């Protein structure tokens, strides 16, 4: 697609549920040329311009999944499977998963860790038109402590010099974000516990400083409360998971730290699995409600939240972002706020400009759905059109 006219029963331009009834969008190349009432935009469109009409549907910004791992297949043992698979075969699977994301309405993804720059290779192939997919923002190799979470990807570092060297390597490779494993993780057998710190506050500050030298933000994986607090003081851009855990599986909800997150403009991506309902069934509703309580607490405090799925880990499919969005509906957020979490708020949290809204001059990342997602999020499952960077994908 180069130029096109899109019309719909409404256009959600964002943020805060801003919309145009009986609206239209004019696309020229990879940009939005105009948006407004249908009759007005139709007058601007050249005669004979290809037109897509969704009279009972909605046009809205393409969705952003802020936390995925394209290297993982979502199976029972994703880390082990990735370890046993050669790079070229992994790359083929990653391309298939990227296409699943795109067809589900996701036009931008942030990949938070792989090996050997595979996500960067895929990003470049998509950008060059060799394969279809969303825009990919890659963290390349995640930094972790020796024997730490996802150390098999080759990101083990110990001490300031090693941290700076690894960040420079990722930057030279073309990473758009630096990922640091501030605490342990459940997927890595024999590593630090999920609540345990892997880096000191000083080391996290070193990572933020070195990343800033390359114009890159830092995304920190942090489950434990101490790790979260250290990341906040270090000045990271986003905190992933942010479950406020302590030894024994309890929570230490620190309102002073949450208020610092708000005041510093740090975005939190809880990376809630699309399979959260299944998780609740497995552990029992009472236990699940307790485990979800820290996220409801953050939402109630107004901590900046952005949408992500952790797609690729076990039971986290790549075409189910809407499932994760429904989790925030369960927490009590409005549909307008939830859509912002996957569009305007996500773009701001990831530090990318020119996307996340439907406005003149913005990148032409647009989806069309049947129905009204401001009323019912299930409308996001009825995708009628996906345009990414001005190219029609569906």
WOCORKA-V185651 format. One record per residue. N is the residue number from 1. RES is the residue in three letters. D_LAST is the distance of its C-alpha to the last C-alpha in whole Angstrom. Layout:
{{N,RES,D_LAST} {N,RES,D_LAST}}
//
This chain:
{{1,UNK,11} {2,UNK,15} {3,UNK,16} {4,UNK,14} {5,UNK,15} {6,UNK,14} {7,UNK,16} {8,UNK,16} {9,UNK,19} {10,UNK,19} {11,UNK,18} {12,UNK,19} {13,UNK,20} {14,UNK,22} {15,UNK,25} {16,UNK,27} {17,UNK,24} {18,UNK,25} {19,UNK,23} {20,UNK,23} {21,UNK,24} {22,UNK,22} {23,UNK,20} {24,UNK,18} {25,UNK,17} {26,UNK,17} {27,UNK,16} {28,UNK,18} {29,UNK,17} {30,UNK,16} {31,UNK,18} {32,UNK,18} {33,UNK,21} {34,UNK,21} {35,UNK,21} {36,UNK,23} {37,UNK,24} {38,UNK,22} {39,UNK,25} {40,UNK,26} {41,UNK,23} {42,UNK,23} {43,UNK,26} {44,UNK,25} {45,UNK,22} {46,UNK,23} {47,UNK,24} {48,UNK,21} {49,UNK,18} {50,UNK,15} {51,UNK,14} {52,UNK,12} {53,UNK,14} {54,UNK,14} {55,UNK,18} {56,UNK,18} {57,UNK,16} {58,UNK,15} {59,UNK,14} {60,UNK,15} {61,UNK,15} {62,UNK,12} {63,UNK,14} {64,UNK,17} {65,UNK,18} {66,UNK,22} {67,UNK,23} {68,UNK,21} {69,UNK,23} {70,UNK,21} {71,UNK,24} {72,UNK,24} {73,UNK,23} {74,UNK,24} {75,UNK,26} {76,UNK,30} {77,UNK,31} {78,UNK,28} {79,UNK,31} {80,UNK,33} {81,UNK,30} {82,UNK,29} {83,UNK,33} {84,UNK,33} {85,UNK,30} {86,UNK,30} {87,UNK,28} {88,UNK,26} {89,UNK,26} {90,UNK,25} {91,UNK,22} {92,UNK,20} {93,UNK,20} {94,UNK,19} {95,UNK,16} {96,UNK,15} {97,UNK,15} {98,UNK,14} {99,UNK,10} {100,UNK,11} {101,UNK,12} {102,UNK,8} {103,UNK,6} {104,UNK,9} {105,UNK,9} {106,UNK,12} {107,UNK,12} {108,UNK,15} {109,UNK,17} {110,UNK,21} {111,UNK,22} {112,UNK,26} {113,UNK,28} {114,UNK,28} {115,UNK,30} {116,UNK,31} {117,UNK,28} {118,UNK,25} {119,UNK,23} {120,UNK,24} {121,UNK,23} {122,UNK,20} {123,UNK,19} {124,UNK,21} {125,UNK,19} {126,UNK,15} {127,UNK,17} {128,UNK,18} {129,UNK,15} {130,UNK,17} {131,UNK,14} {132,UNK,10} {133,UNK,11} {134,UNK,12} {135,UNK,15} {136,UNK,18} {137,UNK,22} {138,UNK,24} {139,UNK,28} {140,UNK,28} {141,UNK,32} {142,UNK,33} {143,UNK,36} {144,UNK,38} {145,UNK,42} {146,UNK,44} {147,UNK,43} {148,UNK,40} {149,UNK,37} {150,UNK,35} {151,UNK,38} {152,UNK,36} {153,UNK,34} {154,UNK,37} {155,UNK,37} {156,UNK,40} {157,UNK,43} {158,UNK,46} {159,UNK,48} {160,UNK,47} {161,UNK,47} {162,UNK,44} {163,UNK,42} {164,UNK,42} {165,UNK,42} {166,UNK,39} {167,UNK,37} {168,UNK,38} {169,UNK,36} {170,UNK,33} {171,UNK,33} {172,UNK,34} {173,UNK,31} {174,UNK,29} {175,UNK,28} {176,UNK,27} {177,UNK,29} {178,UNK,32} {179,UNK,32} {180,UNK,35} {181,UNK,36} {182,UNK,39} {183,UNK,39} {184,UNK,39} {185,UNK,36} {186,UNK,36} {187,UNK,34} {188,UNK,37} {189,UNK,40} {190,UNK,44} {191,UNK,42} {192,UNK,43} {193,UNK,43} {194,UNK,40} {195,UNK,42} {196,UNK,44} {197,UNK,44} {198,UNK,43} {199,UNK,44} {200,UNK,46} {201,UNK,46} {202,UNK,47} {203,UNK,45} {204,UNK,42} {205,UNK,43} {206,UNK,44} {207,UNK,40} {208,UNK,39} {209,UNK,41} {210,UNK,40} {211,UNK,37} {212,UNK,37} {213,UNK,39} {214,UNK,36} {215,UNK,34} {216,UNK,32} {217,UNK,32} {218,UNK,33} {219,UNK,31} {220,UNK,34} {221,UNK,33} {222,UNK,36} {223,UNK,37} {224,UNK,41} {225,UNK,42} {226,UNK,45} {227,UNK,42} {228,UNK,40} {229,UNK,43} {230,UNK,43} {231,UNK,40} {232,UNK,40} {233,UNK,44} {234,UNK,42} {235,UNK,40} {236,UNK,36} {237,UNK,33} {238,UNK,31} {239,UNK,33} {240,UNK,31} {241,UNK,32} {242,UNK,35} {243,UNK,36} {244,UNK,40} {245,UNK,41} {246,UNK,45} {247,UNK,47} {248,UNK,47} {249,UNK,44} {250,UNK,45} {251,UNK,43} {252,UNK,45} {253,UNK,43} {254,UNK,45} {255,UNK,44} {256,UNK,46} {257,UNK,43} {258,UNK,40} {259,UNK,42} {260,UNK,42} {261,UNK,38} {262,UNK,38} {263,UNK,40} {264,UNK,39} {265,UNK,35} {266,UNK,34} {267,UNK,31} {268,UNK,31} {269,UNK,28} {270,UNK,29} {271,UNK,26} {272,UNK,26} {273,UNK,25} {274,UNK,22} {275,UNK,25} {276,UNK,28} {277,UNK,29} {278,UNK,29} {279,UNK,31} {280,UNK,33} {281,UNK,34} {282,UNK,35} {283,UNK,38} {284,UNK,39} {285,UNK,38} {286,UNK,41} {287,UNK,40} {288,UNK,37} {289,UNK,37} {290,UNK,40} {291,UNK,37} {292,UNK,35} {293,UNK,38} {294,UNK,38} {295,UNK,34} {296,UNK,35} {297,UNK,38} {298,UNK,36} {299,UNK,34} {300,UNK,37} {301,UNK,38} {302,UNK,35} {303,UNK,35} {304,UNK,31} {305,UNK,29} {306,UNK,25} {307,UNK,22} {308,UNK,22} {309,UNK,22} {310,UNK,24} {311,UNK,21} {312,UNK,23} {313,UNK,26} {314,UNK,27} {315,UNK,25} {316,UNK,23} {317,UNK,19} {318,UNK,16} {319,UNK,14} {320,UNK,17} {321,UNK,17} {322,UNK,18} {323,UNK,21} {324,UNK,22} {325,UNK,22} {326,UNK,23} {327,UNK,26} {328,UNK,27} {329,UNK,27} {330,UNK,30} {331,UNK,32} {332,UNK,32} {333,UNK,30} {334,UNK,28} {335,UNK,24} {336,UNK,25} {337,UNK,26} {338,UNK,24} {339,UNK,21} {340,UNK,23} {341,UNK,23} {342,UNK,20} {343,UNK,19} {344,UNK,22} {345,UNK,25} {346,UNK,23} {347,UNK,22} {348,UNK,26} {349,UNK,27} {350,UNK,25} {351,UNK,27} {352,UNK,24} {353,UNK,24} {354,UNK,22} {355,UNK,19} {356,UNK,19} {357,UNK,20} {358,UNK,18} {359,UNK,21} {360,UNK,22} {361,UNK,22} {362,UNK,20} {363,UNK,17} {364,UNK,14} {365,UNK,12} {366,UNK,11} {367,UNK,9} {368,UNK,10} {369,UNK,12} {370,UNK,14} {371,UNK,17} {372,UNK,19} {373,UNK,19} {374,UNK,22} {375,UNK,24} {376,UNK,22} {377,UNK,20} {378,UNK,19} {379,UNK,16} {380,UNK,14} {381,UNK,13} {382,UNK,12} {383,UNK,8} {384,UNK,7} {385,UNK,5} {386,UNK,5} {387,UNK,7} {388,UNK,10} {389,UNK,13} {390,UNK,12} {391,UNK,9} {392,UNK,6} {393,UNK,4} {394,UNK,0}}
//
